[in-house]
Amino acid sequence: MERETAKNEVKSRFKCTEILQKSKKSGYICPYCGSGTGKNETGAVKYYPETNTFYCHSCHKGGDVIALSMAMTGSGYNDTLSFLAGNIGITIDAYSPAESVKTPVKEETAENSGQATEKPETSDKKPETADYTEYYRQCRERVKDPEAVAYLQKRGISLETAEAYWIGYDPEADPAQSNHKCKRIIIPSSRAHYVGRRIDGIAEYAKINVKGGRPAIFNEKALFAQDVQEIFITEGAFDALSVIEAGAPAVALNSAANADALIKKLEQHRPAATLILLMDSDAAGGNASKRLQEGLQRLNISFIIAELPEGCKDPNDALVKDREAFTKLVRQAQRQTATRPDNTAYYIDSFMQEEIDRFKSDKKTGFENLDSKAGGLYSGLYVLAAISSLGKTTFALQLADQLAANGNDVLYFSLEQSRLELVSKSIARITAQMDMKSAATSLEIRKGFISRQAAEAIEKYKETVSDRISIIEGNFSCNISFIGDYIRQYIKRTGTRPVCFIDYLQILQPAEDHRRQTTKEAVDNTVTAIKRLSRELDLTIFVISSVNRSNYLTPIDFESLKESGNIEFTADVIWGLQLKCINENSDIFDKQNNIKEKRDLIRQAKAESPRKIEMTCIKNRYGVSSYSCYFDYYPAHDLFAEDKDNEPDELKRIPWEKY
């Protein structure tokens, strides 16, 4: 997402009151001057809900939610924005140094966020990386302070473990540089980043403060140590230290939002060890665990999931409540990985039923003839192919609308036609279903000719699909990375897994690293990426594909699929739309010659109203390998209706009014 758009989204999704700490008597505690922590216990900070901003009447500082987070964490603007955006599933577009040389940029700080000032042209020289090594050394020397030792003991962490991992103590820590010093345990996660844990019992958000931008992964080097056979992945640093106390190696995300960052690291460098996921028992921990599982499955990296004891909120809580029981839990998890992490018996006991439940499908296409033969829709890659002007988009859109009407969330990525074109098609179809004689066309609707029947169709459309369908207008630079990011963010926001349509394959741009490949190589890689996406997220994804011009006068088959031999091997289901006359006149269309006769038959079939269409299945991993369904296509009104004369007797009895 573009940076300015991401900034506005963050401001609309986070409220300052979610971060501001309330003072005991009234108001909020100022993150800059500490107003609200004095003897009167009243804060000078006021929150303004109409603008979602805050202002301290004591030190006269304030700003928006980004400025507040910067003040609370001591991080820079870009790191804070990226961190907040990551928490709501937004990936910000990469920054281009070349652009910054030509154009003055706006620099924001915690004090002036929302009131940017001009900054001189920047060079492409990289900013210096912070180095807190000397500060860590000083804090480590103070970790034997009685107050630090007492706090660590309360958390079940020995002094030996603390010193081994450079845990330190600062009695006057002020990571946010707010002149509000307090006692903190200092936990380094990298040379340029640390976590400061407040130990004086102040409210939850203020307990933790960071320095150096977005949290780094604690003890990351252990992930890639060659002598480590298994390693625990936890959420917080004290959770990782708890596992280490129990005798096993561990790393900490330092933030549930860092799950995606860990997966990116593992894409570049595979770990030697088997991973053991041991997240917190709250919703954030569950979401982090889920994202890790999806990423690790996609990368084919071995892992298992360890469960916290009943009533424990996190690994450190489990260690403190019952050290012996927690140590046994750690040992048991290690034994599971020490055998065969990909063993089928372990898979049956741990994962098989969950995957069966996910695979079960109650999604129906809304076409009775198609559902009776396909058995509904499953997670996987479906390809819908046809020659030009045979109604590929119309059929896919009707299918999408019917899925939405049946209660499924649908995302329709349209790379060629606008949202207006598609919605007007849907409305025109409904007018035809209501009364074919007075039905409107999509062109009439786009021109603003809204008859009474069209107005009724609009209301019916809104009522049936509700808010379950979204049409995303792509452009000719749209690629699978954009689509994947959009789907992941949609799942995070809504908690539902949508049925997705991509219209269409041949104009979907290749990924950045595939730009120099041939068209066929790029399309092959795109198809593979879409298949991987459907598997990773357990999605039903439809891809519309054109076919080779050389196959316009022949029955549709694998070789008809335009410029992509990979579809044959990668897709789970392939449906082809073709004129019914092709199979009815097989004695003509199977021959190499008779080109004029074939074209005349095609021209006559296209002139019919309705056009007689055969949908043939040429590949199916989920049942009968091949079958055909027949439809009447009314192109003027963007309607596909089942052709009862060509269906079995039990389907012929279905009334046409059903459509």
GIGICOR-V286244 format. One record per backbone hydrogen bond with DSSP energy under -1.0 kcal/mol. NH is the residue of the N-H (numbers start at 1). CO is the residue of the C=O. Records with the same first field share a line. If there is no record, write none. Layout:
NH=CO, CO
This chain:
6=2
7=3
8=4
9=5
10=6
11=7
12=8
13=9
14=10
18=15
19=16
20=16
23=27
25=41
29=21
30=35
34=30
37=34
41=38
43=26
45=28
46=55
48=53
51=48
52=48
53=48
54=63
55=46
56=61
57=44
60=56
63=54
68=64
69=65
70=66
71=67
72=68
73=69
74=70
80=76
81=77
82=78
83=79
84=80
85=81
86=82
87=83
88=85
89=86
90=85
93=1
100=96
101=97
103=99
107=117
113=109
115=112
119=105
122=100
132=191
136=132
137=133
138=134
139=135
140=136
141=137
143=140
145=142
149=145
150=146
151=147
152=148
153=149
154=150
155=151
156=153
157=152
162=158
163=159
164=160
165=161
166=163
167=162
168=186
169=139
170=184
173=170, 182
177=174
182=173
184=170
185=197
186=168
187=195
189=193
190=193
193=190
194=211
195=187
196=209
197=185
198=207
199=183
207=204
209=196
211=194
218=252
220=217
222=219
223=220
224=221
228=225
231=274
232=249
233=276
234=251
240=236
241=237
242=238
243=239
244=240
245=241
246=242
247=244
248=243
251=232
252=218
253=234
254=235
258=255
259=256
262=258
263=259
264=260
265=261
266=262
267=263
268=264
269=265
274=229
275=302
276=231
277=304
278=233
281=313
286=282
287=283
288=284
289=285
290=286
291=287
292=288
293=289
294=290
295=291
296=292
297=293
298=294
299=295
301=296
304=275
306=277
312=309
318=314
319=315
320=316
321=317
322=318
326=322
327=323
328=324
329=325
330=326
331=327
332=328
333=329
334=330
335=331
336=332
337=333
338=334
343=340
347=343
348=344
349=345
350=346
351=347
352=347
355=351
356=352
357=353
358=354
359=355
360=356
371=367
372=368
374=370
375=371
377=363
380=539
382=541
383=573
384=543
385=575
386=545
390=387
395=391
396=392
397=393
398=394
399=395
400=396
401=397
402=398
403=399
404=400
405=401
406=402
407=404
408=403
410=468
411=499
412=470
413=501
414=472
415=503
422=418
423=419
424=420
425=421
426=422
427=423
428=424
429=425
430=426
431=427
432=428
433=429
434=430
435=431
445=441
446=442
447=443
448=445
449=444
450=448
455=451
456=452
457=453
458=454
459=455
460=456
461=457
462=458
463=459
464=460
465=461
466=462
468=465
470=410
472=412
474=414
478=475
483=479
484=480
485=481
486=482
487=483
488=484
489=485
490=486
491=487
492=488
493=489
494=490
495=491
499=409
500=540
501=411
502=542
503=413
505=544
508=505
509=478
514=511
515=512
517=514
522=518
523=519
524=520
525=521
526=522
527=523
528=524
529=525
530=526
531=527
532=528
533=529
534=530
535=531
536=532
537=533
539=534
541=380
542=500
543=382
544=502
545=384
548=560
551=548
552=549
554=551
560=557
561=558
562=546
564=561
570=566
571=567
572=381
573=381
574=619
575=383
576=616
577=385
578=614
580=612
582=579
584=580
585=581
586=583
588=585
589=585
590=586
591=588
598=594
599=595
600=596
601=597
602=598
603=599
604=600
605=601
606=602
607=603
611=633
613=631
614=578
615=629
616=576
617=627
618=574
619=574
621=572
629=615
631=613
632=641
633=611
634=639
637=634
639=634
641=632
643=630
644=642
646=643
647=644
651=648
652=648
653=649
654=651
658=655
659=656
